Amino acid sequence: MGSEGLMDLDPYTELKIADKNGWRTESKQPVVGHEGANTAFGMARIQAYCDQIAAFIDLIEGKPSLVGKAADGRAGVEACIGILTSSAERRWVEFAK
């Protein structure tokens, strides 16, 4: 939520953005059904995690991998800290380039 817009992410279906022009859907994914605890984390949903672990193991074993680098992780953490700081202190937060 910001002063000029809003983002609504339903991790099971859509990412929606709202601004002065109203709501729009930015992206959609196929609906993944889950009727109960036994199907909520079935392979259709858990495959991304399996792929991440496999890529991480490739890195450990010295194989080529498309996994993000440490700098990518640091940038994500920096963005989250910036969001929290901006909200708590009610000010713009600048990031180093």
Secondary structure as GFF3:
##gff-version 3
##sequence-region A 1 97
A	DSSP	beta_strand	6	9	.	.	.	ID=ss1
A	DSSP	beta_strand	14	19	.	.	.	ID=ss2
A	DSSP	beta_strand	22	28	.	.	.	ID=ss3
A	DSSP	alpha_helix	37	40	.	.	.	ID=ss4
A	DSSP	alpha_helix	43	60	.	.	.	ID=ss5
A	DSSP	alpha_helix	70	89	.	.	.	ID=ss6
###
